[in-house]
Structures are given as structure tokens and as C-alpha cells.
């Protein structure tokens, strides 16, 4: 937790976050979510998503599901076969062994590859259980909680981190890890999923890492970066 934020500053950030949420809802609509994936599927998919885009992630995930009948088969396959299947996601030489290690560690601890027990844990308990695995950081654990388990968590990816810093929803020097907890204070739990997705949309469509298109941004009058140009 960031201890140098006064209650007044935190409340100002929350008011700004709520204004940004409403503006993005008006400009982009609210995202529609299909049926949630099983938690183990979401976990593997999110590991594949690291340092790549959704299309490459989905291609790699679909390759795994087509080549291997079960997650047990992925766990026990020669690592070269897993690496080849997930090559579209990039960093396959790292992600392949990482996925197999996580699957083996889950099996060793639980006796099976089934994460449905996480539904019965509190959000903190489920988060902490996932976070113990190498390659499962705050973003990955939070995505599994929010989008598979239906437990409140605010995932912070590259886009969310960049956009939230530019707008002024977090202190400039706040780490990505700290931002997960901080941003969760600014939104209501039912806003976590839509807010996360719409901040990503803003980052992809308008608030680019280089040359952000501030002139057409729906939240520019709420934004520190634009107001300081």
C-alpha cells in the first residue's frame, strides 16, 4: 500500500477514476463478456498472453488444445512439442517449460489438474495460492480471479499501467505491483472487469505509448498528461 497518499488525494483520484469510467462507457460502451473459462484454462491462457497480443495468445492456446487432448498430456509431453505448439505466442522457449512446471506443481500439491477448489476460497486466499507459482505475477493471478473465478481483482497490464499514470489515477513512481491494489480502491468491484478492459481499449486505440492521440481522447479534460502539454 502506498502510505504517502492522504485520504483527500485518494478521494480525488477516486472521483477522477469514476469520471474516466463514465466517459469511457459513453465513448466505447461496456464490454460484453462470454461464459467464463475454467480457471486452469484461464491460467494457461494468461501465461501465454505475457508479452504478446490477444491474437497470438489465442493462436498458441488453440494449438495446445488441438495438439493435446488434456492438460495432463501437456504436462507430460516432451517440452519441445509444447514449445512448438505455443510458438505463435512468442518467448516459447520460456513459456513452454514454465507452463509444464506450473502444471506439475499443481498436480504435486492437489493430486490432480483441477483448480475448481479456488471457487470456495476468499479472493485473497485464491490470489495468494496462484501467486506462489513462478511465472504467475499479480496480473496473471488477478485475471484468473476476475474473469474466471468471478472474484474481485483489478488486473494491471502494460496499457492500464501507462494510461493510469498519464491520466493521474496513480502516483508516477508507483510500481505495477502496487498499482493492482491502488486502482482497486478507485473503482467499485462491479467496475473492475469493464474498467480494466476499457482502459486497455483506450491504450490501444488512442493513448499509445508513443504519440498518443490526445486531441480525440474522450477523457482528455480529466488527464494530467493532456492538461500539462
C-alpha positions as CSV (number, residue, x, y, z in Angstrom):
1,X,0.0,0.0,0.0
2,X,1.2,3.5,-0.8
3,X,1.4,5.3,2.6
4,X,2.1,8.8,1.4
5,X,-1.3,9.4,-0.2
6,X,-3.6,11.4,2.0
7,X,-7.2,10.5,2.3
8,X,-8.0,13.7,0.4
9,X,-5.7,12.7,-2.5
10,X,-7.1,9.2,-2.7
11,X,-10.6,10.6,-2.8
12,X,-9.6,13.0,-5.6
13,X,-8.2,10.1,-7.6
14,X,-11.3,8.1,-7.0
15,X,-13.5,10.9,-8.2
16,X,-11.3,11.2,-11.3
17,X,-11.5,7.4,-11.8
18,X,-15.2,7.5,-11.7
19,X,-15.3,10.3,-14.3
20,X,-13.0,8.4,-16.5
21,X,-15.1,5.2,-16.2
22,X,-18.2,7.1,-17.2
23,X,-16.5,8.8,-20.2
24,X,-15.1,5.5,-21.5
25,X,-18.5,3.9,-21.1
26,X,-20.1,6.6,-23.2
27,X,-17.3,6.5,-25.8
28,X,-16.6,2.8,-26.0
29,X,-19.6,1.1,-24.4
30,X,-19.3,-1.6,-21.8
31,X,-17.5,-4.7,-23.0
32,X,-19.6,-7.9,-23.3
33,X,-18.2,-11.0,-21.5
34,X,-19.0,-14.5,-22.6
35,X,-19.1,-17.5,-20.3
36,X,-16.0,-17.6,-18.1
37,X,-13.3,-20.1,-18.9
38,X,-12.4,-22.8,-16.4
39,X,-9.7,-21.4,-14.0
40,X,-6.9,-23.7,-15.3
41,X,-7.7,-22.7,-18.9
42,X,-7.6,-19.0,-17.9
43,X,-4.3,-19.5,-16.1
44,X,-2.6,-21.1,-19.1
45,X,-4.1,-18.6,-21.5
46,X,-2.8,-15.7,-19.3
47,X,0.7,-17.1,-19.1
48,X,0.7,-17.3,-22.9
49,X,-0.5,-13.7,-23.1
50,X,2.6,-12.3,-21.4
51,X,4.5,-10.0,-23.8
52,X,2.3,-10.7,-26.8
53,X,-1.1,-9.7,-28.2
54,X,-4.5,-11.4,-27.9
55,X,-4.4,-12.9,-31.4
56,X,-1.0,-14.6,-30.8
57,X,-2.1,-15.8,-27.4
58,X,-5.3,-17.3,-28.8
59,X,-3.4,-19.0,-31.6
60,X,-1.0,-20.6,-29.2
61,X,-3.8,-21.6,-26.8
62,X,-5.8,-23.2,-29.6
63,X,-2.7,-25.0,-30.8
64,X,-2.3,-26.6,-27.4
65,X,-5.9,-27.7,-27.2
66,X,-5.8,-29.2,-30.7
67,X,-2.5,-31.0,-30.2
68,X,-3.0,-32.3,-26.7
69,X,-6.3,-33.9,-25.5
70,X,-5.9,-32.9,-21.9
71,X,-3.8,-30.6,-19.6
72,X,-2.2,-33.8,-18.3
73,X,-1.0,-34.5,-21.8
74,X,0.5,-31.0,-22.0
75,X,2.2,-31.6,-18.6
76,X,3.7,-34.9,-19.6
77,X,4.7,-34.1,-23.3
78,X,8.2,-33.6,-24.4
79,X,8.9,-30.0,-23.8
80,X,9.9,-29.5,-27.5
81,X,6.4,-30.4,-28.6
82,X,4.9,-27.8,-26.2
83,X,7.3,-25.1,-27.3
84,X,6.4,-25.7,-30.9
85,X,2.7,-25.6,-30.2
86,X,2.9,-22.3,-28.4
87,X,5.4,-20.6,-30.8
88,X,2.8,-18.0,-32.0
89,X,2.7,-16.5,-28.5
90,X,6.4,-15.7,-28.6
91,X,9.0,-16.5,-25.9
92,X,8.0,-20.1,-26.4
93,X,11.3,-21.4,-25.0
94,X,10.4,-19.7,-21.7
95,X,6.7,-20.2,-21.7
96,X,6.7,-23.9,-22.6
97,X,8.8,-25.1,-19.6
98,X,7.0,-22.6,-17.4
99,X,3.6,-24.0,-18.2
100,X,4.7,-27.5,-17.7
101,X,6.3,-26.6,-14.4
102,X,3.1,-25.0,-13.1
103,X,1.1,-28.0,-14.2
104,X,3.4,-30.4,-12.4
105,X,3.4,-28.3,-9.3
106,X,-0.4,-28.1,-9.2
107,X,-0.5,-31.9,-9.7
108,X,2.0,-32.5,-6.9
109,X,0.1,-30.3,-4.5
110,X,-3.5,-31.1,-5.4
111,X,-3.2,-34.6,-6.8
112,X,-4.9,-33.6,-10.0
113,X,-5.1,-30.8,-12.5
114,X,-8.3,-29.2,-11.3
115,X,-8.5,-25.6,-9.9
116,X,-12.2,-25.6,-9.1
117,X,-11.4,-25.6,-5.4
118,X,-10.4,-21.9,-5.9
119,X,-14.1,-21.0,-6.2
120,X,-14.5,-21.9,-2.5
121,X,-11.6,-19.6,-1.3
122,X,-11.8,-16.0,-0.4
123,X,-10.3,-13.6,-3.1
124,X,-7.2,-13.1,-1.0
125,X,-6.7,-16.8,-0.5
126,X,-7.2,-17.6,-4.2
127,X,-4.9,-14.8,-5.2
128,X,-2.1,-15.9,-2.8
129,X,-2.4,-19.5,-3.9
130,X,-1.9,-18.6,-7.5
131,X,0.8,-16.0,-6.9
132,X,3.1,-18.7,-5.4
133,X,3.9,-20.2,-8.8
134,X,6.9,-18.9,-10.8
135,X,5.6,-17.1,-13.8
136,X,2.3,-16.2,-12.1
137,X,2.5,-12.5,-11.2
138,X,-0.1,-10.1,-9.9
139,X,-1.6,-9.5,-13.4
140,X,-2.0,-13.2,-14.1
141,X,-3.4,-14.0,-10.7
142,X,-5.8,-11.1,-10.9
143,X,-7.1,-12.0,-14.4
144,X,-7.9,-15.6,-13.2
145,X,-9.7,-14.2,-10.2
146,X,-11.7,-11.5,-12.1
147,X,-12.5,-13.2,-15.4
148,X,-12.7,-16.9,-14.4
149,X,-13.5,-17.2,-10.7
150,X,-15.8,-14.1,-10.6
151,X,-13.8,-12.8,-7.6
152,X,-13.0,-9.1,-7.4
153,X,-9.5,-8.1,-8.6
154,X,-8.2,-5.3,-10.8
155,X,-5.6,-6.6,-13.3
156,X,-3.0,-4.1,-14.4
157,X,-1.2,-4.8,-17.7
158,X,1.1,-2.5,-19.7
159,X,-1.7,-0.4,-21.2
160,X,-3.6,0.0,-17.9
161,X,-0.3,1.0,-16.1
162,X,0.6,3.5,-18.8
163,X,-2.8,5.1,-19.1
164,X,-3.5,5.3,-15.4
165,X,-0.2,7.1,-14.9
166,X,-0.8,9.6,-17.7
167,X,-4.3,10.4,-16.5
168,X,-3.2,10.8,-12.9
169,X,-5.0,7.8,-11.4
170,X,-1.9,6.8,-9.6
171,X,1.4,8.3,-8.4
172,X,4.0,8.4,-11.1
173,X,6.5,6.3,-9.2
174,X,4.1,3.6,-8.1
175,X,5.1,0.1,-9.2
176,X,3.0,-2.2,-11.3
177,X,2.5,-4.5,-8.3
178,X,1.3,-1.6,-6.1
179,X,-1.0,-0.4,-8.9
180,X,-3.1,-3.5,-8.6
181,X,-4.1,-2.7,-5.0
182,X,-4.3,1.1,-5.5
183,X,-6.5,1.1,-8.6
184,X,-8.9,-1.4,-7.0
185,X,-9.6,1.3,-4.4
186,X,-10.6,3.8,-7.1
187,X,-13.3,1.6,-8.8
188,X,-16.2,-0.4,-7.4
189,X,-15.9,-4.2,-7.6
190,X,-18.5,-4.4,-10.3
191,X,-16.5,-1.9,-12.4
192,X,-13.2,-3.9,-12.2
193,X,-13.8,-6.0,-15.4
194,X,-15.3,-3.3,-17.6
195,X,-12.9,-0.7,-16.3
196,X,-9.8,-2.9,-16.9
197,X,-11.0,-3.7,-20.5
198,X,-11.9,-0.1,-21.4
199,X,-8.6,1.3,-20.1
200,X,-6.9,-1.3,-22.3
201,X,-9.0,-0.2,-25.2
202,X,-8.1,3.4,-24.6
203,X,-4.4,2.5,-24.5
204,X,-4.6,0.5,-27.7
205,X,-6.8,2.9,-29.7
206,X,-5.7,6.4,-28.5
207,X,-3.3,6.6,-25.6
208,X,-0.4,4.9,-27.5
209,X,3.0,4.6,-25.8
210,X,4.4,6.9,-28.5
211,X,2.4,9.8,-30.0
212,X,-0.8,9.5,-28.0
213,X,-3.8,11.0,-29.9
214,X,-4.8,13.3,-27.2
215,X,-7.0,15.5,-29.4
216,X,-9.6,12.8,-29.9
217,X,-9.3,11.3,-26.4
218,X,-12.7,11.1,-24.5
219,X,-11.0,11.7,-21.1
220,X,-8.6,14.4,-22.1
221,X,-10.1,17.0,-19.8
222,X,-9.6,14.6,-16.9
223,X,-6.0,13.9,-17.9
224,X,-2.9,15.3,-16.2
225,X,-0.8,14.5,-19.3
226,X,-3.0,16.4,-21.7
227,X,-3.5,19.3,-19.3
228,X,0.3,19.7,-18.9
229,X,1.1,19.7,-22.6
